[in-house]
Amino acid sequence: MANTRSAEKQQRQAEKANARNRAGKSRLRSALKKARAGVDTGSADASVLSTGFSEIDKAAKRGIIKGNTADRYKSRLAAASKRASAK
């Protein structure tokens, strides 16, 4: 329980940030699932991958995931797409 006004304000700010981050993480996960599903079914056209990459970049820019994590997600998604198109 917050004892001072500044601690109460910090608690309010933390709750808002937590909600924002949770929503962003959920949005990212949904985009990744769609992109991965598109790659798995073989219907991964450029727009599906582009949308996935865009969501990953936005999450990194907003600080929801780190830059290296974003790069790793994009790399793995691109590699999976390349493997799927080679079949």
Secondary structure, 3 states (H helix, E strand, C coil): CCCCHHHHHHHHHHHHHHHHHHHHHHHHHHHHHHHHHHHHHCCCCHHHHHHHHHHHHHHHHCCCCCHHHHHHHHHHHHHHHHHHHHC
